[in-house]
Amino acid sequence: ENGYAKITNYLSNEQVNAINNEIKKLICDKILQFNNSNKLMFAIHHSGLIKNIGNDKNLKELLGKLIDGIPVLFQSINFLNGSEQHTHSDSIHMTTFPLGGLLGAWIALEDITMDNGPLHYYPKSHTLPYYLNSDYENEGSALFIGNKSYAAYEKMIAEKILEHKMKKEIFLAKKGDLFIWHANLFHGGESHKNKNLTRRSIVFHYFKKDSICYHEITQRPALIKNYL
């Protein structure tokens, strides 16, 4: 109804500690490295432990009910700090045909406060239209992608929030809490105020099986080899 679900104490202390230790080892061994932001991509390709958590039978059964199909794990992202990402819908980055064939599942790997960059989200924003390239004059052609910057997309989303008078909420998660969101839920990361603190977390993304998957901004297909 609201575009998201919270499950407290989803992972035990021991499971969370095991993930954190695994990520630390993958970084030390230089198997995982930060991309051009603060993201550690695709730990599921290097860790059976993390892959199994993302493919947990009970979790995928729940996700299957929510997405009305078979959820396929295709991506994980680990954070050591808050993302500080502006409000967006995942459907501009991980787009499906038909639209809506995506779910995100975020797990707090430590307690989250206002000081270390909590998630924010806009309840019921998933009921708004899917805002894509054509909605901010960023359509490309057979040869060229659109010439608008990503900031233009973020500006459009901020305007839609004001237009529809949407209210922001913040998730002050505890270690092990799970947050599941709809493909079109507006969400992002608050400012990471205290840089002496970490904000360890992991995100799993799932496509609905047999969806056509692509990246709206660059008009490129998703890589099937990333499916697990």
N, C-alpha and C positions, 0 to 999 in steps of 0.2 A: 504493500500500500504506500509506503513512504520511500521506497527505492533502496532500502538498506536493511541489514539485520545485524544485531550485536549478539555475540555469544561470549559470556564471561568465563574465564578459567578454561578456555578451550584446550590449551596445552598445559601440561604439568610443568612445574619448576624444572624437573629433570630433563624434559624434552626441550625446553627453551635453552637451558644451559648447553645441551648437546649441540643444538643448532649454532649457538654463538661460538662454541669451541671449534666446530667444523669450519665456520666462516673464517675464524682467526687463522686456522691452519692453511686454508686455501689461499689466503692473502700472503701468509708467510712463505708458502711454497711458490708464490707468484703464478698460481693457477687462475686466481681471480684478480682482476685489476679494475680500478675505477675507469669508467668511460669518461667522456668529456664533461660529465656532471659528477654528482656524488653517488652514482648508482653502481652496484656490483651485479652484473647481468648473468643470468643462466647458471646459477649454482646447481640447479637440478641436472645439468649435464655432467657434473663432476662429483656429485655427492649422492650416493644411494640413500643416505639418511634423509636428506632434504627432499629428494624426489619422492620417497615413500610417504612423507608427510603431506606433500601436495597431492598425492594420488590416494590418500586415505579413503577406504571404501565407504565409510559412513559419511564423510564430508562430500564425496562425489555423489552419493545417493541424494543428499540434501540439495546440492547444486543442480542435480538433474531435475528435481521437482521444480526448482525456481526457474530454470531455463527451458523447461518443457522439452527435454531431449537428453542426449548423452554429452556431458562436459568433457572436453579434451584439454588436459594441461599442456600449455605450449610455452609458458614463460615464467621465470621467477626474477624478482629484483630484490636485492638486499640493500639496506641502508644502515650506515653507522651514525648518520646525522639526519636531522629533519630535511625533507625534500625542499621545503620552502617554495613549492611549485604553485603558480597561480591557478585559480579556479579553472577547471576544464572538465570536459566529458571525455572518457576514454575512447569514445567512438570516433573521434577525430584522428586518433593514432592507431587504434586496433579496430578497424571498421569491418563490418560483415554485411553480406547480402544473403538473406534478408537482414535488415538492421535489427540490432538487439541480441545477436547471437554471441554475447560476451558476458562474463562475470569476473569480478575481481574479489580476491580474498586476502585481506591484510591482517597480519598477526604481530602484535606488540611483543618484542623480545626483551623488553624491560618496562618499568613503569614510565608513563608519559605524563608530563606536566606542561603548564603553559610556558615553561622556560626552555624546553627542548624540542619545540616544533611539532605540536599535535596535528592530527588530521582535522580538516574542517569539511563540512558537507552541507548541502541544501536539500532538506526533506522535500519530497514530491517533485523535485526538479526533473526526475526521469520521465515525467508525464509531458514535458515540453517537447517540441519538435527536435529531431536530430539536426543540429546546426553543422553543416558541412561546407566545403569550399564555396559552393554557389551562394551561400548566405552572407559571405563577406567578400564577394567579387574576387575569388581566388581560383577560379576555374582555369585549367590549363588546356592544352590541346594534345594531339597525338604526338607532338614533338617536344613540347615544353610544359613544365609544371607552372602553377600560378606564381605570380611575382610578389604577392603580399608576404610580409613577415609574419612569424608566429605571434608577435605582439598584437597584430591586427585581429587575430582570432581571439586572443585573451581580452582585448578591448570589447569585442562583440559580446562575449559571454558576460562581462561585467555589465554591459548595457542591458542585456536580457534579464539579469538578476534584478536590476533596478526597475525595469519595465514591468516585471511580473511580481514585484514586491516580495521577493523570496527572502527567507530568514536563515542566516547562517547558524549552524550548530557546530560545536567542537567536541571531539571524542578524547577525553582524558582517560586513556586506556590503562589498564593494569597489565603487568607481565603475563602473557599467555592469552590475553583477550583476542577475539577474532571479530573482524568487521567485513561483512560481505556487501558488495554493492552492484547495482544494476548497471548495464552498459552505458546508460545515458545520465547517470547521477552526476550532478555537478559536485566536484570535490577538489581539494588541494591541500597544501601544507602551510601551517602557520609559521611565522618567523621563529627561527631557532635563536632565542635571545641569549642563552648562556652557552657560549662555545666551549666551555670547559666540560659540558655534559654531552654524552652521546645520546642518540635516539635510535637504538637498534630495532629494526623491524624487517619483515619479509612480506613481499606481495607475490601472490600467485595469480596468473591470469588464465582463464579457460575460454576456449571457443566452443560453441555448440557444434557437435559432429555434423559434417556435411555442409556446413556454412561455407560460402565463398569468402575468403579472408584477404583483406588488403589494407594499405595505409592510405587514408584519404588525402592527406596533404601532398604526398609525393606521387600518388596514383600508382604505387607499386604493389604487387601481390605479396602476401605473407609467405615466408619460407616454410614449406610443408615439413622439411627435415627437422624443424624445431618442435614438432609435435611429439608428445610423450603419452 
